[in-house]
Each structure stands twice: as C-alpha cells, then as structure tokens.
Amino acid sequence: MNMRKKRILLVLPILFFLGFFSSVSAQLTQTVRGVVVDAESQYPLIGVNVIVLDSDPLVGSVTDEKGKYRLKGVKIGRRSIKFTSIGYKDVVLDDIIVTSGKEVIIKVKMDETVTAMDEVVIVAKKSGEPINEMAVISAREFSVYETEKYAGSRGDPARMAKSYPGVLSSDDSRNDIVIRGNTPLGVLWRLEGINIPNPNHFSIPGTGGGPVTILNNKFLANSDFFTAAFPAEYSNGIAGVFDLKMRSGNNETYEGSAQFGFLGTELMAEGPISKKKGSSFLAMYKYSTVSIFNSLGINIGTTSNPKYQDAAFRLNFPFKKGGNLAIFAIGGDSRVPIIISTQKDTSLTELYGDNDRDQYFGSRMGLIGLSYTKPLNRNTFIKAVFSASHQRVDAKHDKIVRDGSSGVFVVDTLISILDYKFRDNKYSAYLSLNKKFNRKLSFKAGLNFDFYDSKYIDSVRVVTLKNDNTAVKDISPWRIRWKATGNPMLIQPYIQFKYKATEKLTLTGGVTSNIFTIGENSNSPIEPRFGLSYQFDRKQKFNLGLGLHSQTLAPYLYYFDKNLDFKRELSPYNKDLGLLKSLHVVVGYERYLGKNIRFKAETYYQYLYDLPIAAEGKSAYSLLNSGSGFSRFFPDKLKSAGTGRNYGIDLTIEKGFSHGYFIMMSGSLFDSKYKGSDGILRNSSFNGRFATNFLGGKEFKIGSRQTINLGVKVAWTGGRRYGEIDLEASNREQEIVYTDEHYNEYQFKDYFRTDLKIAYKLNTKKFTHEIAIDISNLFDTKNVLNHGFVAGRADPRIEQLQLGRLPIFYYRFDF
C-alpha cells in the first residue's frame, strides 16, 4: 500500500469523527406541551401564562379555551417552567428533562387563591409537592425521572422511595417498603384510584414487595407517595401509600423507545389513534435478561435462572366538553427453578430459597381497567374506574437427600414435600366526586369496592432424616393446610374537605371506613382524618396531620388450619379477627434556606392496636413482624389483641437540581416496639433505630447535545433483628427458629451500602441515546441479611450475606 493510500485511510476516521462531532454540536430543540386545570375541579384553565425560565430568546405560551399550551423551540437539557394566572398560585416545575427523542407532555394542576387580588404575594407551588390537593403532611410527589436519577433505584418506584426519610433500606434482594418501623404489609398500592395486588415479580403471599418490579417508569406519570396520616380517600393501609398514575400516549406524534440491559429487554411505542379526535395509545413490553448475566458468572444472589416478563398498555379517548375514557392494563409473569440438588458445593447460600430442597416457584399478576373522567362544570368533577385483577402464586418443593459417606455430595433421591397454588381474582370499582363550592371550600366523596374470588390449595409432608442427614428415616403422609374458596367484599366509603381559611391557613378533614364481609369483627368504625397547614411567610410552613387507619389481613391468612385433613372442607379459620389499626400523629416544619434548598423536619407517633397475636399461651409472635422475605407466614389460631408503637423524627435537607447538581441528605431516629400475647414490650423486627441517606448527582455538559451524569447514594441504617436460637425447634423445622425469651433482642451489625450511577446521554436530530451503569454496593460491603440453617452442626446458624457488588447497565434509545 503506497503512502498516499495510508494517509487517506488515516485521515478518514478523523474526518468522520470531526464530522460526527460537528453534527451533534448544533443546538437542538423540542416541543413541550400539555394542559392546565384547576386542582379541585379539574376544569381547564384559560389564559394561563407559561414560560420557560431563563430562556433566551424567551419561550412562552398562553393556554387556550381547552386549557392547552404549547412551547415550541425549547432547548434540550434541564429546564424550569413557570405557570401563572391571576387568582391562582404560581406553579414552578424544576428539573424538566427535555430531549430530542420525545416530546415533553405535562399536565399541571393550579390551586386557586383565597382572594382574587393579583397584588397578593403567593408562594409558588414547587416540584415535589404532592399532587393530591388534600395532602398537607408526610406526602411527596415523585417524578418518573426520579426513579432513574437516584443511584440504586433501578427504575423502581419502591427502591427509589428507600431514599426518602423514614424509609429503611436494609434488604438488597427485595424492594419491601419499611416505613418508620412498620411492616411492609402496611403499604397500600393504588393505580388510577384502584387498590391493586402486589405489583412485583416473584411475590410471596402475605408480603408487600419482591425482587423485581412489574411497574415501569415508561408508562407511569408523576405520582404520590405517603408515609403517614394520609387523606380519607386512602383506606386499607396502616403504614403508607403509593398512589400511582398512568400516563397517556402522545396523541400527535408516533414515538418509541427500546432498551437492553441487565434487568431486561424493553420495547415501548406510543402515538395517535386519531389525530383529529386526540385519541392515543401506549404499549410496552419487557423480557428478562438476568439469566444471560448469571451465565457469565455475575453474582445476582442466586444460582438459578429467573425468567420474567411484563407488559402494559393504555388507550385514551377524549370526548367533547372535557370527558375522557381510558382502557388500561398491566401484568407480569415470573418463573424461577432453584435447583440445589446439582450443586457439588453445599456451602453455597441461596438468598431466594432454602438450601435443602429443589424449588420451582412461579407468580403472576395482571389488571385491566376502564376509567372515565369528566368535569361537569367549572366546579364539579367526577371519576369512575372499573377493573378486574388476577394474582396467582404456585410452588413445588422436592427434598434433597445426599450420600455423604464418600465425602463427595451426590444426589440420592428427591422427595416431593410441598405443592401449593394460591389464586386471588378481584373485581373493583372506584367512584369519586370533586365539588368546589368557592375559592375557600372544596369537597370530595367517593367509594372503593372490591369483590374477591379466591381459591387456595396447599399440601405438605415431612421427611425425617437419620442423625447423619444422609438417609431417610421416615416420610409422613400428605397433609392439607389450605383447601378453601372465598368470596368476601371490601367496601370503603369516604368523604373529605379542604378549607382555605386564609392565604396562610389551610384545613383538611374527612372520614372513611373499612367494611370487610369475611367476618363479624372485620369492620372498622368511622376513621377520622385531619390536616392543617400554616404558611408563616414565603419561606416557612408548619404542618399537622392526625388520622385513624385500618387494614385487612392478606386474604389467605383467614383460611389456614393446621388440623385440616382430606375429609372436610374449611371454613375461615381466623374469621373472627378484626382489622389492623393504627393511630397517626405527625407534626412537621419546612423552611427554604435558599431558592432551591429546603429543610424539612417531621416528628411522629403511631399507636398500633388490634394486631393479630397468638390466641393461646404466652408467645412473642405478632403479625407486625411479618411482611418481608421469601417465606410465607403460617398462622395458628390468632386473636386481635396485640399492640405496638412507633415514634421518631425525620430530618431532610434537599437542594433541587441547579447549577448542574442536586443533593438530598436525610436522617431518621426512631423506635419501634410491640407486645405479643406474653405482654412483654419488645423490639419489632424492623426496629433498626436509625437510618441515614445521602444522595447526590452532578451533570457535565459536553457541547450542546451530550451530557454525562454521575449519581451517588450512601445508605447507613441499623442492622436487622434476631434472637437466641431454639435448637430443638430449628432441627425439627429445618430452619432457624428463635426462642420467645430473647426474641428480637439482638441486632446484626449496621447496614452500609454505596451505590454509584454513571450515565452518558447523546441527543441527535431524531434520537436520544443513553448508556448507563448503576453499580449497587460499590465497595462490596459484607452486610448480613439473616441467619440461614445448616443441618448437622451444633450451632446450625450461618450468617447469610446480602448481595455483593452488582453492576446493572442498560442502553436505551428514544425516537
């Protein structure tokens, strides 16, 4: 090859790179549009001024007769948008991500002022304040973007919430929400107003979380998260609420997204059905790719190959005069075979199962719904939602017996010891009416209704091994623990109001009730709720919340009978149980220390009562300690006589994104205790005593179209609780059983974890590319999860560790 050709070949890549870089250097813009409505009546607001702050030249718009606005030529990047209208409080939305790949569509709710005088100085509503107009304390709006920008969140709303004050982060393998020492069972999940089943893959009956979420931030809209004293419309939860909203697809332009990463391959499409009528569709699908990385030797906490898939869609049809009809659905299916019998090294621990059996586990969850909304006039708004949901969990276990005489562990035989299928179908309705009487007083009333169609079947038998655990001594007959069907109803009426006494003072109140038809005692009395917010000045605010809350048990818990045989059907075994109850008192103070820096403090007290405890004898057991992990809870005869209490303080300093970075620091001190049937005040299983989080992020711009984002999260919390081992019971049950005498008296070492996220984003004329890696447990800290059981040892306990360093990456492009 001559020198001329070599020079050409050398120069071509350089010219290509320079050409590519120059092609991505020109400034790109995007359209930001949406609708502005009154917060209480949902009626479209005309003449609202909308401007992009710090835009040069100024980019602005005014809403039309349908409340719609359109901002053209908004430069890509992070933007702040301000909405102003005479007679309404200003709204400022910060940290809006504008990319070239997708239009930004935002629905904005504005609160009317008490007086119509435009000279009254009103504090603007900022990003992060709750969407629900009745919420005054322990509530926060979270954006879809927050599920991505927080390191360690994995796009999961539940894992994101673990970054908030008062929420513990102490189990890497699951996304259970432990709020202020409460059981994860106390969290209510809602979608479009409907109470929904556990929205996680590999969900276990009687728990509130799972390893991987079915929810996807690609179809969620901004939503609310509550940690205490929530308004009356939220019933059947004693700890917290996730009130999720589903967004509609783009009704003007076809758009799509594709993503490949550690947690799955995802495809999403949206666009208009009829541009003339404004109807749209949105659809997405995800299939797991975890098995690929498992085969590469990356430790994901299990040697099995979990497989899962989930999907969602929404069809949206707007009508004349503001009416809207939507058909929506979400669902997921997950399967995991945990095969221990083929392992030669029996010292390996399995976070997601037991080490003495092969386990075949599957779960399924799905929901389809129909939603209709309409503003009847400028002051009245109605919403009706109807849905059908399905949840199924099934499992089969085969006991492993090994021959250890040669020192080499070889499978001898597999004996079936468990087979169960739990199914819950549910048919739900949600009806609500919003009425705005005047500038000061608004009212909301509604009804939640659930009809259950449940079926439970569970069979088990016990294999007794010889003393050396290498041969079978005895196999018991099959015993049925569940063989039941049930059709209870849950009825939840509510009424609530909001009264703006002055521009500074706002009062909220309401009542609700839980009526569960499974038993005579499963009804709650009237549950009052009250809130107060007083704005001292532009920078300071005082908040107060009070409320009585109740909750049903997981339906399957009512049907257990340890004495059931093949000869008879089962009536509800614990049908006389009442509802779980919790009284919340919360006091809060907020102060802005600067334009984008907010300090927030909340102190709280929760008294829990009517908790299920052992009906006979003296025991440390309480249902308050259940709700997490991968094992079902097997109730004996219970009574609603237990008590508990949580109290503490949460402190937060948060700097919103500005000058290229954001910071959030939070600290919580709390104490969580309970009493079982023995009357002794003990630590609850979730009493870590303290929790601290530090989150930060920094954006580096490379030209006008490229950015690199660095995010970090540091979590430090008190360790999990444990007690003294009951050796005889542990050997009999082949799992760790603690004595009542010192139950939850001891604590593992503190939990400490650092997560790091690095993301590179490139905007081109029609596409947005993003490559990111989210490294969980960056320093491979050896945190203890719990005690595992190892047979044949004087002390059968072994400390099972949490996940080690886990890199989670994805590549996504939007178009």
Beta strands, then each sheet from edge to edge (+ up, - down):
strand 1: 29-38
strand 2: 49-52
strand 3: 60-62
strand 4: 68-75
strand 5: 77-84
strand 6: 91-98
strand 7: 104-110
strand 8: 125-126
strand 9: 139-142
strand 10: 167-168
strand 11: 178-179
strand 12: 187-191
strand 13: 194-195
strand 14: 200-201
strand 15: 212-213
strand 16: 220-226
strand 17: 240-246
strand 18: 255-261
strand 19: 264-274
strand 20: 279-287
strand 21: 307-318
strand 22: 324-338
strand 23: 357-377
strand 24: 380-403
strand 25: 410-436
strand 26: 441-460
strand 27: 463-465
strand 28: 472-475
strand 29: 479-486
strand 30: 489-500
strand 31: 505-512
strand 32: 515-516
strand 33: 527-535
strand 34: 540-551
strand 35: 580-592
strand 36: 597-614
strand 37: 638-658
strand 38: 661-675
strand 39: 681-683
strand 40: 690-702
strand 41: 706-717
strand 42: 721-722
strand 43: 746-747
strand 44: 751-763
strand 45: 768-776
strand 46: 784-789
strand 47: 797-801
strand 48: 806-814
sheet 1: 4+ 1- 7-
sheet 2: 3+ 2- 5+ 6- 8-
sheet 3: 9+ 16- 17+ 12+ 13-
sheet 4: 10+ 11-
sheet 5: 14+ 15-
sheet 6: 29+ 26- 25+ 24- 23+ 22- 21+ 20- 19+ 18- 48+ 45- 44+ 41- 40+ 38- 37+ 36- 35+ 34- 33+ 31- 30+ 32-
sheet 7: 29+ 26- 25+ 24- 23+ 22- 21+ 20- 19+ 18- 48+ 45- 44+ 41- 40+ 38- 39+
sheet 8: 27+ 28-
sheet 9: 42+ 43-
sheet 10: 46+ 47-
end
